[in-house]
Amino acid sequence: MKKLAFIWVLIGMVKVCTAEPMVAVTIYNDNLALVRQVRDIEFSKGVQEYKYVDVAAQIDPTSVHFKSLSDPTGITLLEQNFEYDLVGTDRLLQKYIDQSVIITIRDGGTEQGLLLSAAGGDVVIRKEDGQIRAVKSTAIESIIFPHLPEGLITRPTLSWLLNATKSGAQTSELSYLTSGINWHAEYVAVVNEQDTQLDLAGWVSIENNSGATYTDAKLKLVAGDVNRVREAPIRPLRKEMYAMAADAEAGFAEREFFEYHLYTLQRPATIRDKQVKQVSLFAPQNATVLKVYSYDGARDGKKVKVTLEFDNKKENGLGLPLPKGKVRVYKNDSDGSQEFIGEDAIDHTPKDETVRLTMGNAFDIVGERVEKEMQRISKRSTQQTIQIALRNHKKEPVNVTVIEHWWGAWQLVGPTPPVKKKTADRVEFTVAIPADGEKTFEYTVLSQY
């Protein structure tokens, strides 16, 4: 295991502590994580400068909390600085303006002189004889800098001025918030050939671009909408993929926490910087599923939408709090293979709620909506007659839910198909269409504004 170093300075003396910390990381849905580290640190008595190395590059310095667990009143934090001016070619060139550098050219020659400019990667120097030499960045093999300029560091560091009432080792805790870490759930669902049963498996994807690696961390995930003060978005970094399936005993344990749900991984996990880690959330669960056809002619033209619905209940094989995420759905073909049939996103879904997944549009079912008649009854009321035609080209009969939208004070007038649902702004009809057949109906609505 990699050891992270602590460096501290007292009156010019530098000591390095390589004790390995206990690390816990709690990750939220909104590009945020709480990092907590506990380790034994050797302090000297009195006022001293202490450098805490290898914190996350995207740390929020205002969120830092440090305390001694073994002697809570024995350490007083007087001042804190977050140092993040990291070593790099651009920063070195900026720091070495008006200083001497040695440039190695790709053809094997060298140039030495006073660095005047490094704009755009090209280097301009003044040689000892006073000549000005500009070297294109494409021609440079390397640049030699005599020493590391003051102020540049190799790793993000918290620099503290603190006072210890006594010397000796103390068990200390550091916690802070950092951006650059996010998690989301992803689900894989497989429906059977008859579209009546569904196997649902859950995965967690953790994206770490925080600028730090967390080794053997105790991992927790918080599912829920946590209120935060919004800040500027974080520029995304490159990622590498790393997938790992967790067995049932080493998977996540779920429980309620405040108004959210907390998922705790039952084993340590290493979360590397610039990595996407995937861990099993729960093993496949089998549930009864219903395929629903719906037609919203005012919005979808002739398209009939296909939705898969299942109840997230224990008696239906589930009953699990489902974090928000993407659900990819596959179907078993008659030859035993699986084919992709659609995907949809779900919000945080508690147990005992219904999950609806829009798969796409039906190929063999077509709808048509026509306004046949419109009468103005008065200045504030109209009466309209709507005709709906549904054509089923499938070999089996289907039921279609027809959705119509109305606003203001409205009421249906005269005969209508069976009403499935009625709210203040919409009505749903249930229409049965025979195999390879057509069903046409009309309804009249009186609207007042």
C-alpha positions as CSV (number, residue, x, y, z in Angstrom):
1,M,0.0,0.0,0.0
2,K,1.3,3.5,-0.9
3,K,2.2,5.5,2.1
4,L,1.2,9.2,2.2
5,A,3.7,11.5,3.9
6,F,3.2,14.2,6.5
7,I,5.9,16.8,6.6
8,W,6.2,19.3,9.5
9,V,8.7,22.0,10.2
10,L,9.6,23.4,13.7
11,I,12.2,26.2,13.9
12,G,13.9,25.1,10.7
13,M,13.8,21.4,11.5
14,V,11.9,19.1,9.0
15,K,10.5,15.7,10.0
16,V,8.6,13.2,7.8
17,C,5.8,11.0,9.2
18,T,4.8,8.0,7.0
19,A,2.1,6.5,9.2
20,E,-0.8,5.0,7.1
21,P,-4.1,6.7,7.7
22,M,-7.6,5.2,8.1
23,V,-9.6,6.8,5.3
24,A,-13.3,7.1,4.9
25,V,-15.0,8.6,1.9
26,T,-18.7,9.5,1.7
27,I,-19.8,10.4,-1.9
28,Y,-22.9,12.4,-2.8
29,N,-24.9,12.5,-6.1
30,D,-23.8,16.0,-6.8
31,N,-20.1,16.0,-7.5
32,L,-19.2,16.2,-3.8
33,A,-17.5,14.0,-1.3
34,L,-16.6,14.1,2.4
35,V,-13.1,12.8,3.1
36,R,-12.1,11.7,6.6
37,Q,-8.6,10.6,7.6
38,V,-7.4,9.4,11.0
39,R,-3.8,8.7,11.9
40,D,-1.2,9.0,14.6
41,I,0.9,12.2,14.3
42,E,4.0,13.1,16.2
43,F,3.9,16.7,17.6
44,S,6.4,18.8,19.4
45,K,5.4,21.2,22.2
46,G,4.8,24.8,21.2
47,V,3.9,26.7,18.1
48,Q,4.9,25.0,14.9
49,E,4.3,24.8,11.2
50,Y,2.8,21.5,9.9
51,K,2.4,20.5,6.3
52,Y,-0.4,18.0,5.5
53,V,0.5,16.5,2.1
54,D,-1.6,14.7,-0.5
55,V,-5.0,16.2,0.1
56,A,-7.4,16.4,-2.9
57,A,-6.5,19.0,-5.5
58,Q,-10.2,20.1,-5.6
59,I,-10.6,20.4,-1.8
60,D,-12.8,23.2,-0.4
61,P,-10.3,24.7,2.1
62,T,-13.1,26.4,4.0
63,S,-14.6,23.0,4.9
64,V,-11.4,21.6,6.6
65,H,-11.9,20.4,10.1
66,F,-9.0,19.1,12.2
67,K,-8.9,17.8,15.7
68,S,-6.9,15.6,18.0
69,L,-9.0,12.6,19.1
70,S,-6.6,11.6,21.9
71,D,-6.3,15.2,23.3
72,P,-9.1,17.4,21.9
73,T,-7.9,20.5,23.8
74,G,-4.2,19.9,23.3
75,I,-4.0,21.2,19.7
76,T,-5.0,24.7,18.6
77,L,-5.1,25.5,14.9
78,L,-3.9,29.1,14.5
79,E,-3.7,29.5,10.7
80,Q,-4.2,27.5,7.5
81,N,-3.0,27.9,3.9
82,F,-3.9,25.7,1.0
83,E,-0.9,25.4,-1.3
84,Y,-1.7,24.1,-4.8
85,D,0.9,25.8,-7.1
86,L,2.1,22.5,-8.5
87,V,5.3,21.8,-10.4
88,G,4.9,21.7,-14.2
89,T,6.7,22.9,-17.3
90,D,4.5,26.0,-17.7
91,R,4.8,27.0,-14.0
92,L,8.6,26.4,-14.0
93,L,9.0,28.6,-17.1
94,Q,7.0,31.4,-15.5
95,K,9.0,31.2,-12.3
96,Y,12.3,31.3,-14.2
97,I,11.7,34.5,-16.2
98,D,15.0,36.6,-15.9
99,Q,16.9,33.5,-14.7
100,S,19.4,31.2,-16.4
101,V,18.2,28.0,-18.1
102,I,19.8,25.3,-20.3
103,I,17.8,24.2,-23.4
104,T,18.6,20.9,-25.2
105,I,17.7,21.0,-28.9
106,R,16.3,17.9,-30.7
107,D,19.4,17.8,-33.0
108,G,21.6,17.4,-30.0
109,G,22.8,20.9,-29.4
110,T,22.3,23.1,-26.3
111,E,21.5,26.7,-25.6
112,Q,22.1,28.5,-22.3
113,G,20.9,32.0,-21.4
114,L,18.6,34.2,-19.5
115,L,15.0,33.3,-20.0
116,L,13.1,36.3,-21.4
117,S,9.8,34.7,-22.5
118,A,8.0,31.4,-22.7
119,A,4.7,32.5,-24.3
120,G,2.9,29.9,-26.3
121,G,5.5,27.3,-25.4
122,D,8.2,29.0,-27.5
123,V,11.3,30.0,-25.5
124,V,13.2,33.3,-25.9
125,I,16.6,33.6,-24.2
126,R,19.5,36.1,-24.0
127,K,22.8,34.5,-24.4
128,E,26.0,35.5,-22.6
129,D,27.2,37.4,-25.7
130,G,24.0,39.5,-25.7
131,Q,22.4,37.7,-28.6
132,I,18.7,36.9,-28.4
133,R,17.7,33.4,-29.4
134,A,14.1,32.2,-30.0
135,V,13.6,28.4,-29.9
136,K,10.4,26.9,-31.2
137,S,8.7,24.5,-28.8
138,T,8.7,21.8,-31.4
139,A,12.5,21.9,-31.5
140,I,13.0,21.6,-27.7
141,E,14.1,18.2,-26.3
142,S,14.3,19.3,-22.7
143,I,14.9,22.3,-20.4
144,I,17.2,22.2,-17.4
145,F,16.3,24.3,-14.3
146,P,19.0,24.5,-11.7
147,H,16.7,24.2,-8.7
148,L,13.0,24.1,-7.7
149,P,11.7,27.7,-7.4
150,E,10.3,28.8,-4.1
151,G,6.5,28.4,-3.8
152,L,6.2,25.4,-6.2
153,I,5.2,22.1,-4.6
154,T,4.8,18.5,-6.0
155,R,1.5,17.7,-4.3
156,P,-1.5,19.7,-3.0
157,T,-0.7,20.6,0.7
158,L,-2.5,22.1,3.7
159,S,0.0,24.2,5.6
160,W,-1.0,24.9,9.2
161,L,0.4,27.0,12.0
162,L,-0.6,25.3,15.2
163,N,0.1,25.1,18.9
164,A,0.6,21.9,20.9
165,T,0.4,21.9,24.7
166,K,2.7,18.9,24.9
167,S,4.9,16.8,22.7
168,G,4.3,13.2,21.6
169,A,2.1,11.1,19.3
170,Q,-1.6,12.0,19.0
171,T,-4.4,10.3,17.1
172,S,-5.7,13.0,14.9
173,E,-8.6,13.4,12.5
174,L,-8.8,15.5,9.3
175,S,-12.1,15.9,7.4
176,Y,-12.9,18.1,4.4
177,L,-15.3,18.4,1.4
178,T,-14.0,18.1,-2.1
179,S,-15.5,18.4,-5.5
180,G,-14.5,16.2,-8.4
181,I,-16.1,13.0,-7.1
182,N,-19.5,11.8,-8.2
183,W,-21.5,8.6,-8.2
184,H,-24.6,7.5,-10.0
185,A,-26.6,4.3,-10.2
186,E,-26.9,2.2,-13.4
187,Y,-29.3,-0.6,-13.9
188,V,-29.5,-3.5,-16.3
189,A,-33.0,-5.0,-16.8
190,V,-33.7,-8.2,-18.9
191,V,-37.3,-9.0,-19.8
192,N,-38.5,-12.4,-20.9
193,E,-39.8,-13.3,-24.3
194,Q,-43.4,-12.7,-23.3
195,D,-42.7,-9.2,-21.7
196,T,-44.1,-10.4,-18.4
197,Q,-41.1,-10.8,-16.2
198,L,-38.0,-8.6,-15.6
199,D,-34.6,-9.3,-14.0
200,L,-33.2,-6.1,-12.5
201,A,-29.6,-5.7,-11.4
202,G,-28.1,-2.5,-10.0
203,W,-24.6,-1.1,-10.4
204,V,-22.8,2.0,-8.9
205,S,-20.4,4.0,-11.0
206,I,-17.9,6.2,-9.0
207,E,-16.0,8.9,-11.0
208,N,-13.0,10.4,-9.2
209,N,-11.4,13.5,-10.7
210,S,-10.6,15.1,-7.3
211,G,-6.9,14.9,-7.7
212,A,-6.3,12.4,-4.9
213,T,-6.3,8.6,-4.5
214,Y,-8.1,7.0,-1.5
215,T,-6.5,3.7,-0.6
216,D,-8.5,1.0,1.2
217,A,-11.2,3.6,2.1
218,K,-14.4,2.9,3.9
219,L,-16.9,3.8,1.2
220,K,-20.3,5.3,1.7
221,L,-22.8,6.6,-0.9
222,V,-25.6,9.1,-0.1
223,A,-28.7,8.9,-2.3
224,G,-30.9,12.0,-2.1
225,D,-31.2,15.6,-3.1
226,V,-28.8,17.4,-0.6
227,N,-29.1,21.2,-0.8
228,R,-25.9,23.1,-1.7
229,V,-24.9,26.6,-2.6
230,R,-24.1,26.5,-6.3
231,E,-20.7,27.3,-7.5
232,A,-18.9,27.4,-10.9
233,P,-18.9,24.0,-12.7
234,I,-15.7,21.8,-12.5
235,R,-13.8,21.3,-15.7
236,P,-14.0,17.5,-16.5
237,L,-10.7,15.5,-16.7
238,R,-9.8,12.4,-18.6
239,K,-11.0,9.1,-17.1
240,E,-10.0,5.4,-17.1
241,M,-12.5,2.7,-16.5
242,Y,-12.2,0.1,-13.8
243,A,-15.0,-2.4,-13.1
244,M,-15.4,-4.7,-10.1
245,A,-18.3,-6.9,-9.2
246,A,-19.0,-7.3,-5.5
247,D,-20.4,-10.5,-4.1
248,A,-23.5,-10.4,-1.9
249,E,-21.6,-10.5,1.4
250,A,-19.1,-7.8,0.4
251,G,-21.7,-5.5,-1.3
252,F,-23.6,-2.4,-0.1
253,A,-25.6,-2.3,3.1
254,E,-28.5,0.2,2.8
255,R,-30.2,2.2,5.6
256,E,-32.1,5.4,6.1
257,F,-30.1,8.4,7.1
258,F,-31.7,11.8,7.8
259,E,-34.0,12.3,4.8
260,Y,-31.7,10.3,2.5
261,H,-30.6,6.7,2.0
262,L,-27.0,5.7,2.9
263,Y,-25.2,2.8,1.1
264,T,-22.1,1.4,2.9
265,L,-19.7,-0.9,1.1
266,Q,-19.0,-3.9,3.4
267,R,-15.3,-4.0,2.5
268,P,-12.4,-1.5,1.9
269,A,-12.2,0.0,-1.6
270,T,-9.4,1.9,-3.3
271,I,-10.7,4.9,-5.4
272,R,-7.9,6.0,-7.7
273,D,-7.7,9.5,-9.2
274,K,-8.9,9.8,-12.8
275,Q,-10.8,6.5,-12.5
276,V,-14.3,5.3,-13.0
277,K,-15.0,2.4,-10.6
278,Q,-18.1,0.2,-11.0
279,V,-19.3,-1.9,-8.0
280,S,-22.4,-4.1,-7.8
281,L,-25.3,-2.4,-5.9
282,F,-27.5,-5.5,-5.7
283,A,-27.8,-8.9,-7.4
284,P,-30.5,-9.4,-10.1
285,Q,-34.0,-9.4,-8.7
286,N,-37.0,-10.8,-10.6
287,A,-40.2,-8.9,-10.8
288,T,-43.5,-8.9,-12.7
289,V,-43.6,-6.3,-15.4
290,L,-46.4,-4.8,-17.5
291,K,-46.1,-3.5,-21.1
292,V,-48.2,-0.4,-21.6
293,Y,-49.0,1.4,-24.9
294,S,-50.0,5.0,-24.8
295,Y,-51.0,7.5,-27.4
296,D,-50.8,11.3,-26.9
297,G,-51.8,12.6,-30.3
298,A,-51.5,16.3,-29.5
299,R,-47.8,15.9,-28.7
300,D,-46.6,12.8,-30.5
301,G,-48.4,12.9,-33.9
302,K,-48.9,9.3,-35.0
303,K,-46.4,7.7,-32.6
304,V,-47.7,5.2,-29.9
305,K,-45.3,5.1,-27.0
306,V,-44.2,1.8,-25.3
307,T,-43.6,1.8,-21.5
308,L,-42.6,-1.0,-19.1
309,E,-44.0,-0.6,-15.7
310,F,-43.3,-2.6,-12.5
311,D,-44.1,-2.1,-8.8
312,N,-41.1,-1.6,-6.5
313,K,-42.6,-3.8,-3.8
314,K,-41.3,-6.7,-1.8
315,E,-44.2,-9.0,-2.9
316,N,-43.1,-8.2,-6.5
317,G,-39.5,-9.3,-5.8
318,L,-38.1,-5.9,-5.2
319,G,-39.0,-3.4,-2.4
320,L,-35.6,-1.7,-2.6
321,P,-34.8,2.0,-2.4
322,L,-33.6,2.7,-6.0
323,P,-31.1,5.6,-6.4
324,K,-31.6,7.7,-9.5
325,G,-29.8,6.5,-12.6
326,K,-30.1,5.1,-16.1
327,V,-31.9,1.8,-16.7
328,R,-30.8,-0.2,-19.8
329,V,-33.2,-2.8,-20.9
330,Y,-32.6,-6.0,-22.9
331,K,-34.9,-8.8,-24.0
332,N,-34.3,-12.5,-24.4
333,D,-34.7,-13.5,-28.1
334,S,-36.1,-16.9,-29.1
335,D,-32.5,-18.1,-29.9
336,G,-31.4,-17.4,-26.3
337,S,-29.5,-14.2,-27.1
338,Q,-30.2,-10.8,-25.5
339,E,-31.0,-7.7,-27.6
340,F,-31.1,-4.1,-26.4
341,I,-34.6,-2.6,-26.6
342,G,-34.3,0.8,-24.9
343,E,-33.2,2.8,-21.9
344,D,-34.6,5.4,-19.6
345,A,-33.6,7.4,-16.5
346,I,-35.4,7.1,-13.1
347,D,-35.3,9.5,-10.2
348,H,-34.7,8.4,-6.6
349,T,-37.5,5.9,-6.1
350,P,-38.6,4.6,-2.7
351,K,-40.0,1.2,-2.1
352,D,-43.6,0.5,-2.9
353,E,-43.6,3.0,-5.8
354,T,-44.2,2.2,-9.5
355,V,-41.3,2.5,-11.9
356,R,-42.1,3.5,-15.5
357,L,-39.5,3.0,-18.2
358,T,-40.2,4.5,-21.7
359,M,-38.7,2.1,-24.3
360,G,-39.6,3.9,-27.5
361,N,-42.4,3.9,-30.0
362,A,-44.4,0.9,-31.3
363,F,-43.6,0.0,-34.9
364,D,-47.0,-1.8,-35.6
365,I,-49.4,0.5,-33.8
366,V,-50.3,3.9,-35.3
367,G,-52.5,6.7,-34.0
368,E,-54.2,9.6,-35.7
369,R,-55.9,12.6,-34.0
370,V,-58.3,14.9,-35.9
371,E,-60.3,17.9,-34.6
372,K,-63.6,17.3,-36.4
373,E,-65.6,20.3,-35.1
374,M,-65.1,23.4,-32.9
375,Q,-68.0,25.6,-31.8
376,R,-67.8,28.8,-29.9
377,I,-70.6,28.7,-27.3
378,S,-69.9,32.1,-25.8
379,K,-67.0,34.5,-25.4
380,R,-65.5,32.3,-22.7
381,S,-66.5,28.8,-23.7
382,T,-65.9,26.4,-26.7
383,Q,-67.1,22.9,-27.6
384,Q,-64.8,20.6,-29.6
385,T,-65.2,17.2,-31.1
386,I,-62.0,15.1,-31.4
387,Q,-61.7,11.9,-33.4
388,I,-59.0,9.3,-32.5
389,A,-58.2,6.5,-34.8
390,L,-55.9,3.6,-33.7
391,R,-54.6,1.0,-36.1
392,N,-53.1,-2.3,-34.8
393,H,-51.0,-4.3,-37.3
394,K,-49.9,-6.8,-34.8
395,K,-51.0,-10.4,-34.7
396,E,-52.5,-10.1,-31.2
397,P,-55.0,-7.6,-29.7
398,V,-53.6,-4.7,-27.6
399,N,-54.9,-2.1,-25.2
400,V,-53.9,1.5,-25.7
401,T,-54.2,4.3,-23.2
402,V,-55.2,7.5,-25.1
403,I,-54.0,10.7,-23.4
404,E,-55.7,14.1,-24.0
405,H,-54.9,17.4,-22.4
406,W,-57.3,20.2,-21.5
407,W,-57.0,23.3,-19.3
408,G,-59.4,25.6,-17.6
409,A,-62.8,24.4,-16.6
410,W,-63.8,21.5,-18.9
411,Q,-66.1,18.5,-19.0
412,L,-66.7,15.6,-21.4
413,V,-70.1,15.8,-23.2
414,G,-71.9,12.7,-24.5
415,P,-70.5,9.1,-24.9
416,T,-66.8,8.4,-24.5
417,P,-64.7,5.2,-24.2
418,P,-64.0,4.0,-20.6
419,V,-62.1,6.7,-18.7
420,K,-59.0,5.3,-17.1
421,K,-57.9,8.4,-15.3
422,K,-59.0,12.0,-15.0
423,T,-57.1,15.0,-13.5
424,A,-57.4,18.8,-13.8
425,D,-55.4,19.0,-17.0
426,R,-55.8,15.6,-18.7
427,V,-58.0,12.6,-19.3
428,E,-57.0,9.0,-20.2
429,F,-59.1,6.6,-22.1
430,T,-58.7,2.8,-22.3
431,V,-59.2,1.5,-25.9
432,A,-59.1,-2.2,-26.9
433,I,-57.9,-2.8,-30.5
434,P,-58.3,-6.2,-32.1
435,A,-55.5,-8.1,-33.8
436,D,-54.7,-6.6,-37.2
437,G,-57.6,-4.2,-36.7
438,E,-58.6,-0.6,-36.2
439,K,-60.6,1.3,-33.6
440,T,-62.0,4.8,-34.1
441,F,-63.9,6.9,-31.5
442,E,-65.0,10.4,-30.9
443,Y,-65.5,12.5,-27.8
444,T,-66.7,16.0,-27.2
445,V,-65.4,18.4,-24.6
446,L,-66.8,21.7,-23.3
447,S,-64.2,24.1,-22.2
448,Q,-64.7,27.4,-20.2
449,Y,-62.0,30.0,-19.6
